[in-house]
Amino acid sequence: MSKAAIVTGASSGIGFEISETLCRLGYEVFGIGRDFRMQTKEQGFHAVVCDLLDTGELLCAVKEIAAQYEISVLVNNAGVAYYGLHEELSPDKIQRMVRTNLEIPMVLTQQLLRKLKKNRGYVINIASVTAQNSNPHGCAYGATKAGLAGFSRSLFDEARKYGVKVTAIYPDMTKTSLYRNADFTVGEEEESYLLPKEIADAVEYLLKQREGVVISEITVKPQLHRIQRKK
């Protein structure tokens, strides 16, 4: 039975690049997303069209995959962000961030943990540098990523004796669509942002460690700390 990986938010950006990298590493990759306009040329990729916020639909899809493949890697990548003064956020936006950025990773990990123990597998959570800092104008988003970071640390301590590896990756400003709901975006200079492929390279680095070595946290930053305001 082929080793397999599940990646959320795989239709674009970081999730798309991680999926391509895992395919090149020999995994059967099941990428979960809503809209697969970007098409990968890599063999072994399976697009799973699913609304992550529909828990029943999501769990049904994951159980079907896990019944046919040996899941060795779970990448909780899907994320949504809304920025601005906290008082101006709607309850719906707060709930979307909490569910997408924190609840879904915890639920998926719970569903797959027995498989990952059996296969001595990996849980890779794509957090954010906002998990490590104070985040005015992004209080709720930063809180969800801080929660994901805390979940990662505790899960590793709980599951490490079963051979499960857990890593949180903390990317800084990355050139993706995450900032589509913000009044700012990445800076103009190439040195002021990361590329999705560079986060995928970090995932590859994790997976290539020898058995017995776990890198529990990786922070990736561009050289410059700059943003630009949208016009």
N, C-alpha and C positions, 0 to 999 in steps of 0.2 A: 504494500500500500504506500503510495507516494506521500512524502511529508508535505504538509499544507500550511498555509498562513491565511489569516483573515485580517483585512485592513479596512477600517471605516473611513469614510470621507475620501474614497479612492478615485473619485471621478475627475479630480483636478488637484493642482498645487502639490503640497507635500505628500498627501496620500497617494497621488498618481505616481510620483517619483519613487516612493517607497515600494509600491506595487511592482514597478518595472525592475527595481533593484532585486527584489525577492525572486522574481521570475528568473532573472539572470543567475541567481544563486541556486536555482534548481527547485524552487518551491512551486507547488500548485497554489496560485494566489486567488482568493475570493475577495474581490474588492466590492465593498458595499457603498452605494451612493444613489443619488436621485436621478442624475442626468449625466450620461456618459457621452458627451459630445467629443471629448478628447479620446482618441483611440490609440491603444498601445499596440506596438508591433511585436511585443514579446510573446513567446509561446508559454502556455500554462496560465494565462490570465482568464479569470471568469468574472464577468460583470454581474453583480447582484443588485438589481434595481429595487430599492426598498426605502421607505420613509423610516428613518431611525426613531422618530417620535411615536411611531405605531409599534408599541412594544410587542403585541401579539404577532404581527407580521415579521418583525425582526427575529424574535425567538424561534418562530417556525422555520425561517430561512437558515438560521445558525444550526438548529438541531438537525436539519436535513444534511447540511454540509458535514457536520461532525459525525453523522452516522455512516458516511461513505469515505471519509478521509481522516488520517491521523493529524490532528491539529498540533503543530509544534510552535507556532508563533501567532500571537494576537497583538495587533497594533491598534491601539485606541487613538485615532488621529482626528476624527471628525470634531469640528469646533465651530462655534458661532460667537460673534462679539458685537456688542452694542456699547457705544461710548457716549459720554456726556455727563452732566450733573446727575447724581443718583436720583434726586427728586423728580427728574424729568423722564426717567425710564418708566415704561408701562409695566404692569405686572406680567403681561404676556411675554415681553422681552426678557424679563428676569427669569421667568420659568423656562423659556427656550434655552437660555444659557445654562441654567442649572441642570436641566435634563440632558442636553446635548454634551456638555463639557464634563459632567460629573456622574450623573445618574447612569447614563448608557454605558460608560466604561466599567462602572461597578457591576452592573447587571450582566454585561457580556462576560466579564471575567468570572463572575460567579457561575455562569452557565458552563464555562469551558475549563474551569480550574481542575476538575478531576482528570480530564483529558491531558491537560498540560502537565500535571503531576506524573501521569503515566509516561508521558513522552519527554519528561525533563525539559520542558519548553520555556518559552520566553513570553513575558507580558511587557510590551513597550508602550508607555503612555507619553503622548506628545503633549507636554504641558506648555509653559511659556515663562520667560523671564519675569513676567508680571507676578508669578507665584512667589517670587523671592523679594519683591519690593512693595512699597506703598503705591497705590494706583488711583490718585485723584482723577476724576473724569473717566474712570474705568473700574470703579469699586467692585461691582458685581462680577464682571469678567475676571478680574484678578482673584477674587474670592473663589470662583469655581476652579481656577487653575491651581490655587493654593490647596484647595481640597483634593484635587487630583494628585498633587505632589505628596500630601500626607497619606493618601490612600496607597500610593506606590511604596512609600517607606514601610508602612505597617504590613502591607501584603508580603513584601520581601521577607521581613522578619518572621512572618507566619508560615510562609511556604518554602523557605530556602532549604529546610531539612529534607524536603521531598524532591529537591533538584530543580525547582522552578526558579528562573531568573527574572527579576523585575527591574526595569530601568525607566526612569523619567528623563525625558529630553526637554531641555529648556531653550527653545529658540528665541532669539531677539527678533527685531524687525525683519520679516521675510517677504519677498516679493510674491504675494498671493492675493486672492480676492478677500482675505479676512477683513480688510479695511473698507469694504464696500459700503458699510453703514456708518463710517466715521467721516469727520470733516478734515482728516489728514491721511497721508499715505507715506510710503517710504521716501527717503531722500533721493535726489537726482544722481548723486555720485554712486558708482558701483561699490565703493568702500563703505557705503552707509546702509547696505541691506544684504541679507542672505538670499540665496537661491534655494528653491525647494530641493534640488538635487543634492545640496550640501547637507541637508538634514537626512536625506536618504543615505548619503555616504556615512553619516554617523551611525545609522542603523546597521549598515554593513559591517562597520568596525566592531560593533557590539557582538554581532553574530559570529565573528571570526575569532573571538577569544577562545582559548583552550577551555575544555571542560574543567570546571572548578574555579574559574575566574569570572566574577560578575562586576561589571561597571554599573553601579546603581544609579548614578546621575551624570548627565552631560549637559553643560551649558555651552551654547554656540552663539557668538556675537560677531557682528561686523566690526571693522576697525573703527569706523566713525559712528557717533551717536547723533543722528540727524533725521528730521522728518520734514515733510513739506505740507503746507496747508492746501487743501483743494480750493479751487477758484469757484 
